[in-house]
Amino acid sequence: MKRADLTLIHGWVPEGAHILDLACGNGTLLAALARDKHVSGYGLEIDPDGITACLQKGVNVIEQNLDEGLANFEDDACDLVIMTQALQALRRPDLMLDEMLRVAGECIITFPNFAYWRHRAYLGFKGFMPVSKSLPHAWYDTPNIHLSTFNDFEQLCRDKGLIIVDRAVGIGDHEGHWTSRWWPNLFGEIAIFRVSRHRD
Amino acid sequence: MIPDGLPSDSIGLVTPQTAHFDDPLALACGKTLPAYDLVFETYGILNAERSNAVLICHALSGHHHAAGFHSLEERKPGWWDAHIGPGKSIDTDRFFVVSLNNLGGCHGSTGPISLNPDTSRQWGPEFPMVTVGDWVHSQARLAERLGIERFAAVIGGSLGGMQVLQWALAYPERIANAVVIAATPKLSAQNIAFNEVARQAIRSDPDFHAGWYYEHDTLPRRGLKLARMVGHITYLSADAMGTKFGRDLRSDDFSFGYDVEFQVESYLRYQGDTFSNSFDANTYLLMTKALDYFDPAAAHGGDLARALAPAYCPFLVVSFSTDWRFPPSRSKELVNALIQANKAVSFVNIDSPHGHDAFLMPQPRYQAVFAGFMSRVAHDLNLGGPS
């Protein structure tokens, strides 16, 4: 597990938690958490190759489109809901946030920070929609229909009265440099939020 | 060794075996079968630990011949040869596969065409009604006979999938993995309605003779043919039928009569005719009733999640996008109840144009999913596979 957000999440997940991983990809995170933290739970995915990879790893995977909601999961069904790098591809990220915090008291969300300085420079100097490691698609075929910034998400959490338990940023394969701790909206490439609906 | 003339990925020539049981089997209907035979085939080799056995449960008109060939002259291999064999999803190089004909069947296991020892005539319509639970009970006895304490996986499609579910509930300690394909936790009113049309077609045939047709040297061919034609429509998707037949005619123009004109008519009549000469009508009636009765949630006030409480093996549930007999929504019902009951479950909905019949066919994604899951089963039981 090299991606910065995954490493950080690994540290935040409590031992033995029952978790839901939305857009779980090839199941890398869930498999690592099952091995190291003895978590149980399910991954949701729609990519056929990702689903097959999950099955091969022994990760419980449910083929389910996140835009259709999480109605098949009861209130407080899990301890924690995780969604890495998928928020920006959803039709209604705000409603998904409500759903995640209905199914669990706490959630961890990571997404590409559109206000990252390289993205700003790309747009500002080149005049093109940013293309980078965290935003690899062209504007016309990108699945990322709701790009946002570190500050945008914080604002959304405030508007919803949610509690930001922890926040961090990652740059490429690494956890944030000191600059990103001071100016996460500018120096963070990947935004990582740990949000809860109530104070512990 | 694969004899010449057979496909190299086939298990090759296979021979059915018969197990005789003298312990009476108490059935859900209140009656008891004093003794019975189960005919079955096996593929692959049971390992020394007896840990690599896989049970295949068949669907409505299925039987024990799931893979390989009975003879070099046999035109078609067993009904699930696409998925059972060396290197296939159910890899016979790793697994020991057991496939049987269920009680009440007409392919060698005790059923309506067998002799009733009490009357010395064929059982006919007096063969007791058997349920999915009874089948699984008899399958568990066959497992004991073969020295299999726990199946690495129990696998089935359609009515076979219901038997898998029953296994997970009735013998949770004897099933390590459950693969439920194109199935449903219970039939809908529409499913039962189609079954009833099939039954009425058979029972209203003058040649049915209240089920004693054997003694009149006849068969209710017309009824069974109609039953199969109706059934067959529900196995295919509208699109698959459209693609295969469209409105194509057998000759250039309308004949303005009731003989076969459209290709789809010809196809259905052919399917019906073939079936009505090879399948027993009383068995068909029994099997459709077993389908109708299956509803494990009923004993728990309709709460499927509660009914699933005893299960503890991981499940793989597979549905097909154009299946309208047991559509993906019915598989999701099972999956959601498993989630609610906190059970290990994976769910895949395969995009296929072939309707319910898709579960029998090879298709790249279906095979990848099936093989992927089975390789994990093999790995977890140390039978070899990816790490």
Boltz contact constraints between the chains, C-beta under 6 A:
constraints:
  - contact:
      token1: [A, 48]
      token2: [B, 365]
      max_distance: 6.0
  - contact:
      token1: [A, 51]
      token2: [B, 348]
      max_distance: 6.0
  - contact:
      token1: [A, 52]
      token2: [B, 368]
      max_distance: 6.0
  - contact:
      token1: [A, 52]
      token2: [B, 369]
      max_distance: 6.0
  - contact:
      token1: [A, 52]
      token2: [B, 372]
      max_distance: 6.0
  - contact:
      token1: [A, 55]
      token2: [B, 346]
      max_distance: 6.0
  - contact:
      token1: [A, 55]
      token2: [B, 372]
      max_distance: 6.0
  - contact:
      token1: [A, 55]
      token2: [B, 373]
      max_distance: 6.0
  - contact:
      token1: [A, 56]
      token2: [B, 372]
      max_distance: 6.0
  - contact:
      token1: [A, 56]
      token2: [B, 376]
      max_distance: 6.0
  - contact:
      token1: [A, 56]
      token2: [B, 386]
      max_distance: 6.0
  - contact:
      token1: [A, 58]
      token2: [B, 376]
      max_distance: 6.0
  - contact:
      token1: [A, 60]
      token2: [B, 344]
      max_distance: 6.0
  - contact:
      token1: [A, 60]
      token2: [B, 346]
      max_distance: 6.0
  - contact:
      token1: [A, 61]
      token2: [B, 346]
      max_distance: 6.0
  - contact:
      token1: [A, 62]
      token2: [B, 347]
      max_distance: 6.0
  - contact:
      token1: [A, 63]
      token2: [B, 347]
      max_distance: 6.0
  - contact:
      token1: [A, 63]
      token2: [B, 348]
      max_distance: 6.0
  - contact:
      token1: [A, 63]
      token2: [B, 349]
      max_distance: 6.0
  - contact:
      token1: [A, 72]
      token2: [B, 336]
      max_distance: 6.0
